C-alpha cells in the first residue's frame, strides 16, 4: 500500500510541475504514470550511487553538484520515457527544484502524525 501511495504522490507532484513549468510536459496520463514510476526507481537506485561517486565534488561546490545530479537524472528520464519531454537544461533545472519542493511538501502532508 505504501508503494502505491508513493507512486500516487510522485504522479501528482509531476502533474503539478507540468502545470507550473512551461516546457515540462506529458503527452498522456499513461506517460505521466510511467514517468512517476521511472523517477521513483531512479531516485531509489541510481541517485544514491551518483551521490556517493560525486561526494568530493559536492563538498567542493557546497552542494551544487547534488543539484546537478538531480537535474541530470530528471533530464535523463525524459530521454527514456516516451511522451515525457523537457525543453532544455534550464527547464530541467527549474523543474528539478520545483519537483523536489512539491514532493517534499506532499510527503510531509501524507505522513502519519504520531503524537
C-alpha positions in Angstrom: 0.0 0.0 0.0 2.9 2.4 0.8 4.3 1.8 -2.7 1.0 2.7 -4.3 0.8 5.9 -2.2 4.4 6.8 -3.2 3.6 6.4 -6.9 0.4 8.4 -6.5 2.3 11.2 -4.8 5.1 11.2 -7.4 2.4 11.3 -10.2 0.6 14.2 -8.5 3.9 16.1 -8.0 4.9 15.6 -11.6 1.5 16.8 -12.7 1.8 19.9 -10.6 5.2 20.6 -12.0 3.9 20.1 -15.6 1.2 22.6 -14.8 3.6 25.2 -13.3 6.6 24.9 -15.6 6.4 25.6 -19.4 8.5 23.1 -21.4 7.9 20.3 -18.9 5.1 18.2 -20.5 3.4 14.9 -20.8 1.6 13.6 -23.9 -0.8 11.4 -21.9 -1.8 10.3 -18.4 0.0 7.0 -19.2 3.3 8.8 -19.8 2.8 10.7 -16.5 2.3 7.5 -14.6 5.2 5.7 -16.3 7.4 8.8 -15.6 6.4 8.7 -11.9 7.5 5.0 -11.7 10.7 5.6 -13.5 11.6 8.7 -11.4 10.9 6.6 -8.3 13.2 3.8 -9.5 15.9 6.3 -10.5 15.7 8.1 -7.1 15.9 4.8 -5.3 18.7 3.0 -7.1 20.7 5.4 -9.3 20.7 8.6 -7.3 22.4 7.3 -4.2 25.2 5.8 -6.2 25.7 9.1 -8.1 25.7 11.0 -4.8 28.4 8.7 -3.4 30.5 9.0 -6.5 30.3 12.8 -6.5 30.8 13.4 -2.8 34.1 15.2 -3.3 32.7 17.4 -6.0 29.6 18.2 -3.8 31.8 19.2 -0.9 33.9 21.5 -3.1 30.9 23.1 -4.7 28.9 23.4 -1.5 26.1 21.1 -2.7 25.7 22.5 -6.3 26.8 19.1 -7.6 23.9 17.4 -5.8 21.5 19.8 -7.5 23.1 19.0 -10.9 22.8 15.3 -10.2 19.0 15.8 -9.7 18.8 17.8 -12.9 20.8 15.3 -15.0 18.7 12.3 -13.7 15.4 14.1 -14.4 16.6 15.1 -17.8 17.8 11.5 -18.4 14.3 10.2 -17.5 12.8 12.5 -20.2 15.0 10.7 -22.8 14.0 7.3 -21.6 10.2 7.7 -21.2 8.3 8.3 -24.4 5.7 11.0 -24.0 7.7 13.0 -21.4 9.6 16.0 -22.6 11.8 18.7 -21.1 12.7 21.5 -23.4 16.2 22.3 -22.2 18.7 22.4 -19.4 17.2 25.4 -17.6 13.7 24.0 -17.8 15.2 20.7 -16.3 16.9 22.7 -13.6 13.9 24.7 -12.5 11.7 21.7 -12.8 14.0 19.7 -10.6 13.9 22.3 -7.9 10.1 22.7 -8.1 9.6 18.9 -8.2 11.8 18.5 -5.0 9.8 21.1 -3.2 6.4 19.8 -4.2 7.4 16.2 -3.4 8.7 17.2 0.0 5.5 19.1 0.7 3.3 16.2 -0.4 5.3 13.6 1.5 5.0 15.7 4.7 1.3 16.0 4.2 0.9 12.3 3.7 2.9 11.2 6.8 1.0 9.9 9.8 1.1 12.1 12.8 2.4 10.0 15.8 1.7 12.0 18.9 
